Amino acid sequence: MGYGDDLLITAYAAKLKKKYPERQIVVGIAEKNIAYHSPIYENNPNIADCRNLDDSKPIHIIDYHQFNRPYMDYKNSTVSKQVFREFKPIPGEIYFTKAESIESKKIISEAINFWKQKNNHNYKSIIFLETSSTKVNDSQFYFKHLNKDWGYKNWSTLVDKIKNEYLVIQIFHDKTKKIDGIFHTKKMDFRTACAVLNETDFLIGPEGGFGHVAAALNKRAVLYFGGWNPPDILGYDFHQHIYYKHPSSPCGELQKICSHCNEARESVSPEHFFEYIKKLG
């Protein structure tokens, strides 16, 4: 599962821990008595480290894994199409270490200095920008993420429209396509990137892990959903969702390049996306 999926379960874990404070709460496959670790769970007081459990205390496994996700309609899904069922996410929780918070503030300071060197006026807001998934070239998830993608050209054109008014911070990872004229971080792990997001005003990007992080941090966001998956099932009420309303949406196509998703991509212009950003200030 992805980090977004890992975040989705943290709100439930918090409720469970409150109900059963004596238990060590872990996440995994209950039937196989297997738990797994995620960087999302680090420093979380409600989820025990499954790699270092106390044998003298009871263990509670939350049955949550690739084949048991609450928004998935497994009965009607196939190897070529993901089908969704009714679901409403609750913002999760992520707990930063002191070192992560210090590092994120340092990065924000560097970004502000970058702005001052280029501009003689103040920025309106600090925007956290993520344009592509780290799984975009994964053999298993390639078509999924290609279909969900808004496209580098669109992101680049959008950035050109906002970079002189907003301080845009683009997070760098192995699959990042850098956009000129804005601040880029050094390569960093996911948790540090989340800590940087916590210091910004809002997120813009595709639907995915950082959208769930923004919700956990109570940050606003403008997210491109396209037509692959539905915001009424995987979106949050305080986020702005750009969705292609069409009889084929959500398509959930997994094994080929989807013409419907291409139509969704072409239907959302950078000018249209910019209108959503202006609403956030």
RAVEN-V447118 format. One record per residue. N is the residue number from 1. RES is the residue in one small letter. D_LAST is the distance of its C-alpha to the last C-alpha in Angstrom with 1 decimal. Layout:
n->[N N]
res->[RES RES]
d_last->[D_LAST D_LAST]
This chain:
n->[1 2 3 4 5 6 7 8 9 10 11 12 13 14 15 16 17 18 19 20 21 22 23 24 25 26 27 28 29 30 31 32 33 34 35 36 37 38 39 40 41 42 43 44 45 46 47 48 49 50 51 52 53 54 55 56 57 58 59 60 61 62 63 64 65 66 67 68 69 70 71 72 73 74 75 76 77 78 79 80 81 82 83 84 85 86 87 88 89 90 91 92 93 94 95 96 97 98 99 100 101 102 103 104 105 106 107 108 109 110 111 112 113 114 115 116 117 118 119 120 121 122 123 124 125 126 127 128 129 130 131 132 133 134 135 136 137 138 139 140 141 142 143 144 145 146 147 148 149 150 151 152 153 154 155 156 157 158 159 160 161 162 163 164 165 166 167 168 169 170 171 172 173 174 175 176 177 178 179 180 181 182 183 184 185 186 187 188 189 190 191 192 193 194 195 196 197 198 199 200 201 202 203 204 205 206 207 208 209 210 211 212 213 214 215 216 217 218 219 220 221 222 223 224 225 226 227 228 229 230 231 232 233 234 235 236 237 238 239 240 241 242 243 244 245 246 247 248 249 250 251 252 253 254 255 256 257 258 259 260 261 262 263 264 265 266 267 268 269 270 271 272 273 274 275 276 277 278 279 280 281]
res->[m g y g d d l l i t a y a a k l k k k y p e r q i v v g i a e k n i a y h s p i y e n n p n i a d c r n l d d s k p i h i i d y h q f n r p y m d y k n s t v s k q v f r e f k p i p g e i y f t k a e s i e s k k i i s e a i n f w k q k n n h n y k s i i f l e t s s t k v n d s q f y f k h l n k d w g y k n w s t l v d k i k n e y l v i q i f h d k t k k i d g i f h t k k m d f r t a c a v l n e t d f l i g p e g g f g h v a a a l n k r a v l y f g g w n p p d i l g y d f h q h i y y k h p s s p c g e l q k i c s h c n e a r e s v s p e h f f e y i k k l g]
d_last->[33.9 30.5 28.3 26.2 29.4 30.4 27.2 27.9 31.1 30.1 29.1 32.5 34.2 32.8 34.3 37.5 37.8 37.5 40.2 42.4 41.8 45.1 44.2 42.8 40.1 39.9 38.5 40.8 43.5 45.5 48.4 49.0 48.3 45.8 42.6 40.1 37.8 34.2 32.1 29.6 32.3 33.0 32.8 32.3 34.7 35.1 36.2 39.4 40.0 42.4 43.9 45.2 46.1 48.5 51.6 52.5 49.4 48.6 46.2 44.0 42.7 39.8 40.8 37.7 38.0 37.8 40.2 38.8 35.1 34.1 32.0 34.8 37.5 40.3 43.0 41.6 39.9 42.0 42.1 40.3 37.8 35.6 35.4 33.1 33.9 32.1 30.0 26.9 25.6 25.1 22.7 25.1 25.6 25.8 27.3 27.0 29.8 29.7 30.2 27.3 24.9 26.5 26.2 22.5 21.8 24.1 22.2 18.8 20.8 22.3 18.9 17.8 21.3 20.9 17.8 19.8 22.7 21.0 18.8 19.5 16.0 13.2 10.5 6.8 6.9 10.1 10.6 13.9 15.6 18.8 20.5 24.0 26.1 28.9 31.3 30.8 34.3 35.9 39.1 38.4 34.7 34.6 34.4 32.0 29.3 30.1 29.6 26.3 25.0 22.6 24.3 24.0 23.9 20.9 18.9 20.2 19.3 15.7 15.5 17.2 14.4 11.6 13.8 13.9 10.3 9.5 12.2 13.5 16.3 18.7 21.1 24.7 27.5 30.7 29.2 26.2 26.1 24.4 22.0 22.7 20.7 18.5 19.5 21.9 23.3 27.0 28.4 27.9 28.8 26.6 26.4 25.3 22.6 21.5 21.7 19.4 16.8 17.2 16.1 12.8 9.4 9.7 12.3 12.9 16.6 19.6 20.7 22.9 23.4 20.1 18.6 21.1 20.5 16.8 18.1 20.8 18.4 16.2 13.2 10.8 11.6 11.9 15.7 18.2 21.2 23.2 26.4 28.1 27.1 25.5 22.2 24.1 26.3 24.4 20.7 19.0 17.9 14.5 13.7 13.0 16.3 17.4 21.1 24.0 25.8 29.4 32.9 33.1 29.8 29.8 32.5 32.7 34.8 36.2 39.0 38.2 35.5 34.2 34.1 31.9 29.3 29.6 29.0 25.8 24.7 25.5 23.9 20.4 19.5 16.9 15.7 15.4 13.5 11.0 10.4 9.5 6.9 5.3 5.6 3.8 0.0]
